[in-house]
Amino acid sequence: MELFLIILALLLMLLGILGSFLPVIPGPLTSWAGFLVLHFTEGIQLSQTFLIVTLIIALFIYVLDYIIPAIGTKRFGGSKAGMIGTTLGLLIGLLSPIPFGIIIGPFVGALVGEMIHRNDIGKALKAAFGSFLGFIASTFLKFIVAIIFLGFFIVKLSEHQGNWF
């Protein structure tokens, strides 16, 4: 049972990293769920302080994930259509065989969204760039936190490696 919980926790950590790029999975919160599962193993106990602090960080990043792209879009004169286009472009970019689709997709999506909203290519490009920058900043922040959580996971696991077999 212990090994099952450790594997489940590791899968949640990895899913959290993937969730940094996929908008349907809350990356750091999913990684935090890995800590929670790890806490329930008999061989590895995480302190309540550790769990609370990492939960607060994960929730903070979750909230920022919605604020940062909006700030980027608004700062560069974008609209809600640009933000929706960014998200759709990301999903299409993830599924496309085009190299770097995950990077190109959000920009093209934001541009298309802004062009639908307004026909001025100059303003649409500027807003698409802002939306894209906000998305990249938010994604990078989620990825860094998920990687740090994975690092803590590995450290906690290695500190108690004799206790789980």
N, C-alpha and C positions, 0 to 999 in steps of 0.2 A: 504494500500500500504506500509506503514511504517513497519508493522509487516512482510509482505512478504520480504522486503529488509533485515530485521534483520535475518529472518530465512535463507534466501539465503546466507547472509554473514557468519552465523554460519556453514552452510553446507560447504562453501568454506574453512573455518578454519579447520573443521574436515577432509575434503578431503585433505587439505594440510598436516595434520598429517599422514594420510594414504599414501600420496605421498612421505613421507620420506622413506617409505619401498618399494614402487612400482617405478621401474625405468621409467615408462611411464608418471608419473605425477610429475611435478616439485613442490615438497612439499612447500617450503617457498614462492615461487612465487604464488602458488594457495592460500596460507594463506593470502598473501598480497592482492590478489584480493578481499578477504573478507573485508579487511580494506577499499578498494576502494568502494565497495558496501555500506558498513556502512557509509562512508563519504557522500553518496548521500541521506541518510535519512534526513528528516527535523529536527528530534529531536536530532540527534547526528552529530556534525561537528568535523572532525579531522583536525588538522592544516596541512598546506602544508608542513611545516618542518617535522612533524611526518611522513607524507606519503612519502616524499622524502627520509628521513633517512632509514625508513623501506624498501623502494624499493631498495635502494643501498645495504642494508644488504642482502636482498633476492637475488639480482643479484649476489652479491659476493659469496654467498653460492652456487648458481646455477653453477657458474664457477668452484668453488672449488670441486664441486661434480664430475667433470670430471678430475680434476688434482690430487686429493688425491689418488684415486685407481690406477692411472697410476704411481704415485710416489711409492706407495707400491709395485706394481707389478715389476716395473723397479729396485727398490732397492733390491728386493729379486731374481732378475734374470729372471723375467717372460716375457711373450710375449703377443702380442695382442690376441692370441688364449686363453690364460689364462683369460684375461679380458672378452672376449666374453663368455667363459665358466662360469665365475662368474655371469654374468647377466642372462644367460639361467638357471643356477642352482638356482638363486633366484626365477625366475618365476615358475620353476618346484616345488621348495620348498614351495612357497606360495600356490600352488594348490594341493600339496600332503597331504594325511592324516597323514603323519609321524609327530609325535610331534617334535617341533623345526626345522621343515623343512626349515623355513626362515633362520635359522642359518647354518644348515648342507648343504643346497642346494648350496649356493655360493662357499663353500670350495670344495665340490665334483665336481661342475661344473668347477672350476678353475683347479682342478687336472686332470679332463678328457681333458680339453682344452690343458693343458700343455703336457699331455701324447700323444695326437694326434700330437702336434707340435714337440715333442722330446720324445724319448723312454727311457730316463734316469729317473727312478722313484725318485731318490734322488733330482735331480734338479727340477723335476716336483713338488714334495712335497714342496720344499722350495719356488718356485715361486707361487704355489697355496696358501701357507700360506701368502705370501706377498700380493697377490691379495685379499685374504680374509680379511686381516687386513686393507687394504686400503678401501675396501667396508664397513667394519664395522665402521671405523672412519668417513667416509663420511655420512653414514646412521645416525650415532649417532649425528653428527653435524646438519644435516637437521632436525632430530627429536627435538633436543633441541631448535632450532630456531622456529620451528613450534609451540612448546609448549609455548615458550615465547610470540609469537604472539597471541596465544589463551589467555594467561594471560592478555595481553594488551587489547584484545577484551573484555574480561569479565569486566575488570576495566572500560573501556570506556562505556560499556553498563550499568554498575551499577551506574556510575556517572550521567547518564541521564535517569534513569529508569522511572522517572515521565513524561518524554517528549514523550514517544513513545506509550502511550495508550490513 
